[in-house]
Every structure is written in C-alpha cells, then in structure tokens.
Amino acid sequence: MSEDKAKKVRKKGPATPKFYPRRKLMMKLFTVLQAFVYKTSKGKLWGTIKGHNICVVNMRGAKTGRLRSVPLMHVPYEDGVVLVASLGGADFHPTWYWNLKANPEVIVFVDSEKLALIAEQVDDQKKAELWSLICSCYPDYDNYQKRTERNIPVFNCQP
C-alpha cells in the first residue's frame, strides 16, 4: 500500500495535543452560546442534549471570580438539583468542578425558574444513593463512570 493510501485509511483516534486547544475553544464557544440562548428563551430553546433536559448554572470562577454560565444535565432533587462533574468520562475534572469547590454559591436556571443554591460535594455513600436518579435523568453517566478510573464527583445543590 502506498504512503498516500495509508494516510487515507488511518483510523481516527483520540484528539492529539495539537488539536485539543481548537476543540476546547469550540466547546467553550458553544457552551457560552447555549447558556445565553437557554437563559434568554427561559429554557424554550436549546434546552436539551441528546433529548435530555439541561439547566444552566451560574457560578464564580475559582481564579478570576468572574461569573461563568455552564449548561449541565438537569437532575432535579429535593428543592434543588444534583450536578455531576463527569466531563464525558474524562480522566480529569471539568473546570467548573474547581469553581464550585472554591465558590459553592450558585444560581441555577431551570426553564423560567431561577434558584439560589449552595453546592456541596456528596460522599461516596450519598453518591451511590443518588446514582439511579442521576442515570434516570441521563443514562450516559453510567458509561462515563465505567470509562474512567476517576471517581466522578457529584454535588447536591440546595437552598
């Protein structure tokens, strides 16, 4: 097989480091746009991912203190929500995880409702209790946990 054909046949693997910054930038732009559209339309537009409901969480940045808006899967629980720091099963925490650890006061937008909540990371026992509820709202979370050796953090956000 010629070298040109070998290049065309090569299978796609994980993103190489040189492409990661572009992918990260594109995801950041989409996230900002989705959060804006969701909040502006009061959840009527761009309110789902893969057919499952989302909410938008406003939080302060850990380093900058600037306001960040992050669309996340909506897992209703008691008077608030549960947030799952899965990052699609990556081996490291999403940036927003560190923001919540540093600044647990959040505003969560659920459709036209605006909830002022405090985020508290749950222990492994509470995570196990919540896991069936979490997966009922977004079944891929189970696959994400199996994909990584990292214990995916879960936050209970209540008034």
Contacts in CASP RR format, 6 or more apart in sequence:
PFRMAT RR
TARGET T0000
AUTHOR 0000-0000-0000
METHOD contacts of the structure
MODEL  1
MSEDKAKKVRKKGPATPKFYPRRKLMMKLFTVLQAFVYKTSKGKLWGTIK
GHNICVVNMRGAKTGRLRSVPLMHVPYEDGVVLVASLGGADFHPTWYWNL
KANPEVIVFVDSEKLALIAEQVDDQKKAELWSLICSCYPDYDNYQKRTER
NIPVFNCQP
1 9 0 8 1.000
15 23 0 8 1.000
31 70 0 8 1.000
31 71 0 8 1.000
32 69 0 8 1.000
34 46 0 8 1.000
34 54 0 8 1.000
34 71 0 8 1.000
35 56 0 8 1.000
35 69 0 8 1.000
35 70 0 8 1.000
35 71 0 8 1.000
36 69 0 8 1.000
37 45 0 8 1.000
37 46 0 8 1.000
38 45 0 8 1.000
38 46 0 8 1.000
38 47 0 8 1.000
38 54 0 8 1.000
38 56 0 8 1.000
38 71 0 8 1.000
38 109 0 8 1.000
39 56 0 8 1.000
39 69 0 8 1.000
39 109 0 8 1.000
42 111 0 8 1.000
42 112 0 8 1.000
43 109 0 8 1.000
43 111 0 8 1.000
43 112 0 8 1.000
44 111 0 8 1.000
46 71 0 8 1.000
47 53 0 8 1.000
47 54 0 8 1.000
47 71 0 8 1.000
48 54 0 8 1.000
49 71 0 8 1.000
49 73 0 8 1.000
50 138 0 8 1.000
50 140 0 8 1.000
52 73 0 8 1.000
52 74 0 8 1.000
52 137 0 8 1.000
52 138 0 8 1.000
53 73 0 8 1.000
53 74 0 8 1.000
53 137 0 8 1.000
54 71 0 8 1.000
54 72 0 8 1.000
54 73 0 8 1.000
54 74 0 8 1.000
55 71 0 8 1.000
55 72 0 8 1.000
55 73 0 8 1.000
55 74 0 8 1.000
55 81 0 8 1.000
55 108 0 8 1.000
55 109 0 8 1.000
55 110 0 8 1.000
56 69 0 8 1.000
56 70 0 8 1.000
56 71 0 8 1.000
56 72 0 8 1.000
56 108 0 8 1.000
56 109 0 8 1.000
57 69 0 8 1.000
57 70 0 8 1.000
57 71 0 8 1.000
57 72 0 8 1.000
57 83 0 8 1.000
57 96 0 8 1.000
57 106 0 8 1.000
57 107 0 8 1.000
57 108 0 8 1.000
57 109 0 8 1.000
58 67 0 8 1.000
58 68 0 8 1.000
58 69 0 8 1.000
58 106 0 8 1.000
58 107 0 8 1.000
58 108 0 8 1.000
58 109 0 8 1.000
59 67 0 8 1.000
59 68 0 8 1.000
59 70 0 8 1.000
59 96 0 8 1.000
59 99 0 8 1.000
59 100 0 8 1.000
59 103 0 8 1.000
59 105 0 8 1.000
59 106 0 8 1.000
59 119 0 8 1.000
60 66 0 8 1.000
60 67 0 8 1.000
60 68 0 8 1.000
60 99 0 8 1.000
60 102 0 8 1.000
60 103 0 8 1.000
60 105 0 8 1.000
61 67 0 8 1.000
61 68 0 8 1.000
61 99 0 8 1.000
61 102 0 8 1.000
61 103 0 8 1.000
62 98 0 8 1.000
62 99 0 8 1.000
62 101 0 8 1.000
62 102 0 8 1.000
62 103 0 8 1.000
65 103 0 8 1.000
68 96 0 8 1.000
68 99 0 8 1.000
70 96 0 8 1.000
72 83 0 8 1.000
72 84 0 8 1.000
72 96 0 8 1.000
73 84 0 8 1.000
73 137 0 8 1.000
73 138 0 8 1.000
73 141 0 8 1.000
74 81 0 8 1.000
74 110 0 8 1.000
74 137 0 8 1.000
75 81 0 8 1.000
75 82 0 8 1.000
75 83 0 8 1.000
75 84 0 8 1.000
75 133 0 8 1.000
75 134 0 8 1.000
75 137 0 8 1.000
75 138 0 8 1.000
76 82 0 8 1.000
76 110 0 8 1.000
76 137 0 8 1.000
77 130 0 8 1.000
77 133 0 8 1.000
77 156 0 8 1.000
78 156 0 8 1.000
78 158 0 8 1.000
79 158 0 8 1.000
79 159 0 8 1.000
80 108 0 8 1.000
80 115 0 8 1.000
80 117 0 8 1.000
80 157 0 8 1.000
80 158 0 8 1.000
80 159 0 8 1.000
81 108 0 8 1.000
81 110 0 8 1.000
81 115 0 8 1.000
81 117 0 8 1.000
81 157 0 8 1.000
82 130 0 8 1.000
82 133 0 8 1.000
82 134 0 8 1.000
82 154 0 8 1.000
82 155 0 8 1.000
82 156 0 8 1.000
82 157 0 8 1.000
83 100 0 8 1.000
83 119 0 8 1.000
83 154 0 8 1.000
83 155 0 8 1.000
83 157 0 8 1.000
84 134 0 8 1.000
84 138 0 8 1.000
84 141 0 8 1.000
84 152 0 8 1.000
84 153 0 8 1.000
84 154 0 8 1.000
84 155 0 8 1.000
85 93 0 8 1.000
85 94 0 8 1.000
85 96 0 8 1.000
85 97 0 8 1.000
85 100 0 8 1.000
85 152 0 8 1.000
85 153 0 8 1.000
85 154 0 8 1.000
85 155 0 8 1.000
86 94 0 8 1.000
86 141 0 8 1.000
86 144 0 8 1.000
86 145 0 8 1.000
86 152 0 8 1.000
87 93 0 8 1.000
87 94 0 8 1.000
87 144 0 8 1.000
88 140 0 8 1.000
88 144 0 8 1.000
88 147 0 8 1.000
89 143 0 8 1.000
89 144 0 8 1.000
89 145 0 8 1.000
89 147 0 8 1.000
89 148 0 8 1.000
89 150 0 8 1.000
89 152 0 8 1.000
90 148 0 8 1.000
90 150 0 8 1.000
91 148 0 8 1.000
91 149 0 8 1.000
91 150 0 8 1.000
92 150 0 8 1.000
93 150 0 8 1.000
93 153 0 8 1.000
97 153 0 8 1.000
100 106 0 8 1.000
100 119 0 8 1.000
100 121 0 8 1.000
100 155 0 8 1.000
101 121 0 8 1.000
104 118 0 8 1.000
104 119 0 8 1.000
104 120 0 8 1.000
105 116 0 8 1.000
105 117 0 8 1.000
105 118 0 8 1.000
105 119 0 8 1.000
106 116 0 8 1.000
106 117 0 8 1.000
106 118 0 8 1.000
106 119 0 8 1.000
106 157 0 8 1.000
107 114 0 8 1.000
107 115 0 8 1.000
107 116 0 8 1.000
107 117 0 8 1.000
108 114 0 8 1.000
108 115 0 8 1.000
108 117 0 8 1.000
108 157 0 8 1.000
109 115 0 8 1.000
115 157 0 8 1.000
115 159 0 8 1.000
116 159 0 8 1.000
117 157 0 8 1.000
117 158 0 8 1.000
117 159 0 8 1.000
118 157 0 8 1.000
118 158 0 8 1.000
118 159 0 8 1.000
119 155 0 8 1.000
119 156 0 8 1.000
119 157 0 8 1.000
120 155 0 8 1.000
120 156 0 8 1.000
120 157 0 8 1.000
120 158 0 8 1.000
121 153 0 8 1.000
121 154 0 8 1.000
121 155 0 8 1.000
122 130 0 8 1.000
122 154 0 8 1.000
122 155 0 8 1.000
122 156 0 8 1.000
124 151 0 8 1.000
126 154 0 8 1.000
126 156 0 8 1.000
127 154 0 8 1.000
130 154 0 8 1.000
130 156 0 8 1.000
131 141 0 8 1.000
131 142 0 8 1.000
134 141 0 8 1.000
134 154 0 8 1.000
135 141 0 8 1.000
135 142 0 8 1.000
141 152 0 8 1.000
144 152 0 8 1.000
145 152 0 8 1.000
END
